[in-house]
Amino acid sequence: MNTILNCAACGSTETVLKADLNDERRIRFAAFSQLKYSGLLESWLEEIPPVILGCMYCGHSWYRHQPDPEQLEQMYSCGRSLNPGVPVQREPSAKMIEEMKRFYYLIGKTSSAPSLLDFGSGFGRWARAALSAGFKVTAFEPSLERGNEEQPPFELIHGLEGIEGCHFDAVQIEQVLEHVPDPLNTLKQIRVFCASKTLIRITVPNILRAPEGKNIWGLWPFDGNTPHILAPFEHLHG
């Protein structure tokens, strides 16, 4: 278990309690644990109590107690969709392709197709969008369950040792940093793959525009249907 007391975004020690488990929330937590992870999260309750802190300075929110990397790997490996009838989508939307075309334009002219590292590529939708926009794509996805394509149209790797010494013209970090215990350390990992003019595109969930709206903490940790924007322990930061 990791315990994070200071804000991971700005380092502030001024925090406020945003959410913890009362009797009602414990019932909803158990329901989420059973539906998504076959009860795994409930077995962690004594060791990893779900408590969300908020930074009084910058507004960042995070889980004070977080699973360690091995526990997170166990969690994701046994996770299942709350909508099992919906097939996995690998093809990008037109909006995703257009976004990658804008990113391609920012890179400027290169002697060959600009290289892009899709860090945390998931099911490969953004990697395909980048490929359509003209990038030469290397997709890194540590999860063997998500990145289980036999013959993807891009280079797919499951470990960073395969690209040691490589530098990319662009790095894509789409909805990744909220999943990792230490976002700063993850960015330092990525930095070694950047040249002096590498462009990095980062997106993360904005809890100020959460689907739960003003009732964001009232609906935590689960409303019975849809995972919360800070669903335990999927999104560790917001």
ZALOVEX-758882 format. One record per residue (C-alpha): x, y, z; residue in one letter. Coordinates in steps of 0.1 Angstrom, whole numbers, padded with zeros to 4 digits, always signed. Example, Ala and Ser with C-alpha at 12.3 -4.5 7.8 and 13.67 -1.06 7.14 Angstrom:
2
+0123-0045+0078a;+0137-0011+0071s;
END
This chain:
238
+0000+0000+0000m;+0011+0036-0008n;+0001+0065+0015t;+0001+0099-0002i;-0003+0128+0022l;+0009+0158+0001n;-0007+0170-0031c;+0008+0151-0061a;+0002+0181-0083a;+0017+0210-0064c;+0032+0195-0033g;+0010+0214-0009s;+0005+0199+0026t;-0028+0219+0031e;-0055+0193+0025t;-0092+0187+0032v;-0111+0155+0035l;-0133+0151+0004k;-0149+0116+0009a;-0146+0085+0030d;-0168+0055+0037l;-0199+0059+0059n;-0225+0031+0062d;-0243+0040+0030e;-0212+0045+0010r;-0198+0012+0023r;-0228-0006+0007i;-0222+0011-0026r;-0185+0004-0024f;-0193-0033-0019a;-0216-0033-0049a;-0189-0018-0071f;-0163-0042-0058s;-0186-0072-0065q;-0198-0061-0099l;-0164-0049-0113k;-0138-0069-0094y;-0156-0100-0079s;-0152-0086-0044g;-0114-0079-0045l;-0117-0044-0032l;-0137-0054-0002e;-0109-0078+0008s;-0085-0048+0009w;-0107-0026+0032l;-0087-0031+0063e;-0054-0025+0046e;-0064+0002+0021i;-0094+0022+0034p;-0108+0044+0006p;-0103+0080+0016v;-0101+0110-0008i;-0081+0141+0001l;-0083+0174-0017g;-0056+0201-0020c;-0067+0234-0006m;-0042+0252-0029y;-0047+0238-0064c;-0079+0217-0062g;-0063+0183-0070h;-0079+0153-0053s;-0065+0119-0047w;-0068+0087-0027y;-0047+0090+0005r;-0042+0052+0006h;-0035+0035-0027q;-0028-0001-0038p;+0008-0008-0047d;+0017-0017-0084p;+0013-0054-0078e;-0021-0049-0063q;-0032-0026-0091l;-0021-0052-0116e;-0042-0078-0098q;-0071-0055-0098m;-0070-0048-0135y;-0064-0084-0144s;-0097-0095-0127c;-0117-0065-0137g;-0148-0069-0160r;-0170-0045-0179s;-0202-0032-0163l;-0216-0034-0198n;-0206-0069-0209p;-0228-0068-0240g;-0209-0038-0254v;-0180-0051-0276p;-0145-0037-0272v;-0140-0007-0296q;-0107-0005-0313r;-0114+0018-0342e;-0110+0055-0336p;-0138+0080-0340s;-0136+0108-0366a;-0130+0133-0337k;-0100+0113-0325m;-0085+0112-0359i;-0090+0150-0363e;-0074+0156-0330e;-0043+0136-0341m;-0042+0155-0373k;-0039+0187-0353r;-0012+0172-0332f;+0006+0161-0364y;+0004+0196-0377y;+0021+0210-0346l;+0051+0187-0351i;+0059+0204-0384g;+0078+0190-0413k;+0102+0161-0407t;+0123+0141-0432s;+0101+0110-0426s;+0069+0102-0408a;+0071+0117-0372p;+0074+0091-0345s;+0048+0089-0317l;+0049+0070-0285l;+0013+0062-0273d;+0020+0057-0236f;-0007+0036-0221g;-0025+0028-0253s;-0053+0006-0240g;-0072-0010-0268f;-0053+0010-0294g;-0079+0035-0306r;-0056+0065-0302w;-0027+0046-0318a;-0049+0039-0348r;-0060+0076-0349a;-0023+0087-0349a;-0015+0062-0376l;-0043+0076-0397s;-0029+0111-0392a;+0005+0101-0406g;+0025+0092-0375f;+0048+0062-0371k;+0033+0048-0339v;+0048+0028-0311t;+0021+0018-0286a;+0030+0009-0250f;+0004-0009-0230e;+0015-0028-0199p;-0018-0047-0195s;-0017-0079-0215l;-0055-0081-0213e;-0060-0047-0230r;-0031-0049-0254g;-0038-0084-0266n;-0038-0078-0303e;-0019-0104-0323e;-0012-0083-0354q;-0019-0046-0347p;-0011-0021-0375p;+0015-0004-0352f;+0043-0015-0330e;+0029-0028-0298l;+0051-0033-0267i;+0043-0043-0231h;+0076-0032-0215g;+0097+0000-0219l;+0129-0020-0221e;+0120-0026-0258g;+0125+0011-0266i;+0155+0020-0245e;+0176+0047-0261g;+0147+0057-0285c;+0135+0093-0288h;+0101+0103-0302f;+0089+0134-0320d;+0056+0132-0301a;+0043+0115-0270v;+0006+0108-0264q;-0006+0104-0227i;-0043+0099-0230e;-0062+0094-0198q;-0032+0077-0181v;-0019+0098-0153l;-0050+0095-0132e;-0044+0057-0130h;-0008+0058-0116v;+0001+0063-0079p;+0029+0088-0087d;+0022+0109-0118p;+0054+0129-0115l;+0075+0097-0115n;+0056+0085-0146t;+0064+0118-0164l;+0101+0113-0155k;+0099+0079-0170q;+0085+0093-0202i;+0111+0122-0203r;+0139+0098-0212v;+0121+0091-0245f;+0119+0128-0254c;+0143+0149-0275a;+0147+0186-0271s;+0117+0194-0293k;+0094+0165-0285t;+0058+0175-0281l;+0037+0159-0254i;-0001+0157-0254r;-0017+0149-0220i;-0053+0145-0211t;-0068+0137-0177v;-0103+0137-0162p;-0114+0171-0150n;-0133+0167-0117i;-0146+0202-0121l;-0165+0190-0152r;-0174+0155-0138a;-0205+0137-0151p;-0217+0137-0114e;-0217+0175-0115g;-0221+0193-0081k;-0230+0160-0065n;-0196+0145-0072i;-0189+0135-0037w;-0225+0126-0029g;-0225+0099-0056l;-0191+0085-0047w;-0180+0057-0049p;-0207+0042-0071f;-0242+0052-0082d;-0252+0016-0091g;-0248+0020-0128n;-0218+0040-0139t;-0182+0041-0125p;-0175+0073-0106h;-0149+0098-0121i;-0128+0087-0090l;-0140+0051-0089a;-0119+0031-0064p;-0091+0024-0072f;-0093+0030-0110e;-0087+0067-0109h;-0063+0074-0081l;-0061+0112-0089h;-0085+0138-0102g;
END
